[in-house]
Amino acid sequence: MSNQSETLDALGLLCPLPVLKARKRLKSMPAGAVLRVLADDPAAIIDVPHFCAESGHHLLSQEDAEGHQIYLIQKSD
């Protein structure tokens, strides 16, 4: 597993942009790396877990912060 992690600031972006940008960023990351996604789109609560389930990536956590959500996605092998 890689210790590499990156943050994707998707604040202010509406569906489907947070997921599309996460997909693009994950493609350039090594397997096992973790992408931290910041999003305030209400649809992201549904879209991000669905994206992870469909693409095989692991949603490590999903939490609420002040005015947005934070998702930790580990890239699949």
Secondary structure as the mmCIF struct_conf table of DSSP 4:
data_model
#
loop_
_struct_conf.conf_type_id
_struct_conf.id
_struct_conf.beg_label_comp_id
_struct_conf.beg_label_asym_id
_struct_conf.beg_label_seq_id
_struct_conf.end_label_comp_id
_struct_conf.end_label_asym_id
_struct_conf.end_label_seq_id
STRN STRN1 SER A 5 ALA A 10
TURN_TY1_P TURN_TY1_P1 LEU A 11 GLY A 12
HELX_LH_PP_P HELX_LH_PP_P1 LEU A 13 LEU A 14
TURN_TY1_P TURN_TY1_P2 CYS A 15 PRO A 16
HELX_RH_AL_P HELX_RH_AL_P1 LEU A 17 LYS A 27
TURN_TY1_P TURN_TY1_P3 SER A 28 SER A 28
BEND BEND1 MET A 29 MET A 29
HELX_LH_PP_P HELX_LH_PP_P2 PRO A 30 PRO A 30
TURN_TY1_P TURN_TY1_P4 ALA A 31 GLY A 32
STRN STRN2 VAL A 34 ALA A 39
TURN_TY1_P TURN_TY1_P5 PRO A 42 ALA A 43
HELX_RH_AL_P HELX_RH_AL_P2 ALA A 44 SER A 55
TURN_TY1_P TURN_TY1_P6 GLY A 56 GLY A 56
STRN STRN3 HIS A 58 ALA A 65
TURN_TY1_P TURN_TY1_P7 GLU A 66 GLY A 67
STRN STRN4 HIS A 68 GLN A 74
HELX_LH_PP_P HELX_LH_PP_P3 LYS A 75 SER A 76
#
